[in-house]
Amino acid sequence: MAERRVNVGWAEGLHARPASIFVRATTASGVPVTIAKADGNPVNAASMLAVLGLGAQGGEEIVLASDAEGAEAALDRLAKLVAEGLDELPETV
């Protein structure tokens, strides 16, 4: 199982617009990914409701994980997106 631990770079956390950007990037990766708070249960990272339900705050550590083929590259891209708190989907996603 590939895993990335990263701190949320969006000041407002994974809410509304940041969650939407993250979910679109996850879906675009084509790899099934889970997301969890460091001490919580993993949820589907491609589900807007699940990501919003985490209530992840800015600076809080989250865990991205996948055991699918291509997981390493997908998790690297998603971790970078979350850590940098990008306002737009990068073209490389």
C-alpha positions in Angstrom: 0.0 0.0 0.0 1.5 3.3 -1.1 0.9 6.2 1.4 1.7 9.9 1.7 1.3 12.0 4.8 1.0 15.6 4.1 -0.2 18.8 5.9 -3.1 20.6 4.3 -1.8 23.8 2.7 -5.1 25.6 2.2 -5.7 28.0 5.1 -9.4 27.2 5.1 -8.7 23.4 5.1 -10.4 20.9 2.7 -13.7 22.8 2.4 -15.8 23.9 -0.6 -13.4 25.1 -3.3 -10.2 23.3 -2.1 -12.2 20.0 -1.7 -13.6 20.4 -5.2 -10.1 20.9 -6.6 -8.8 17.9 -4.7 -11.7 15.6 -5.7 -11.3 16.6 -9.4 -7.6 15.9 -9.3 -8.2 12.5 -7.6 -10.8 11.6 -10.2 -8.5 12.7 -13.0 -5.7 10.5 -11.7 -7.7 7.4 -12.6 -6.4 5.7 -9.4 -8.6 4.8 -6.5 -7.3 6.8 -3.5 -8.4 7.1 0.1 -7.9 10.1 2.4 -8.0 10.2 6.2 -7.0 12.4 9.0 -3.8 11.1 10.7 -5.9 9.4 13.4 -9.1 8.7 11.4 -10.7 6.2 9.2 -10.0 6.4 5.4 -12.7 7.6 3.0 -13.0 7.7 -0.8 -10.9 10.7 -2.0 -13.0 10.9 -5.2 -16.2 11.6 -3.1 -16.9 15.3 -2.4 -19.2 14.5 0.5 -16.6 12.1 2.0 -13.8 14.7 1.7 -15.9 17.5 3.2 -17.0 15.1 6.0 -13.4 14.8 7.1 -13.4 18.4 8.3 -9.6 18.6 7.6 -8.3 22.0 8.7 -5.4 24.0 7.3 -2.1 22.7 8.6 -3.7 19.4 9.7 -2.0 16.2 8.7 -3.9 13.9 6.3 -3.0 10.5 4.9 -3.4 9.6 1.2 -3.3 5.9 0.3 -3.8 3.6 -2.6 -2.7 0.0 -3.5 -3.6 0.4 -7.3 -1.1 0.3 -10.2 0.2 3.8 -10.7 -0.4 4.8 -7.1 3.0 6.2 -6.4 2.9 8.8 -9.1 -0.8 9.7 -8.4 -0.1 10.1 -4.7 2.9 12.3 -5.3 0.8 14.6 -7.5 -2.1 14.7 -5.0 0.2 15.2 -2.0 1.8 18.2 -3.8 -1.6 19.7 -4.6 -2.7 19.4 -1.0 0.6 20.6 0.5 0.8 23.7 -1.7 -2.9 24.6 -1.4 -3.2 25.4 -5.1 -6.2 27.4 -6.3 -6.4 25.8 -9.7 -5.9 22.3 -11.0 -2.3 22.1 -12.4 -2.1 20.9 -16.0 0.0 17.9 -14.9 -2.9 16.4 -13.0 
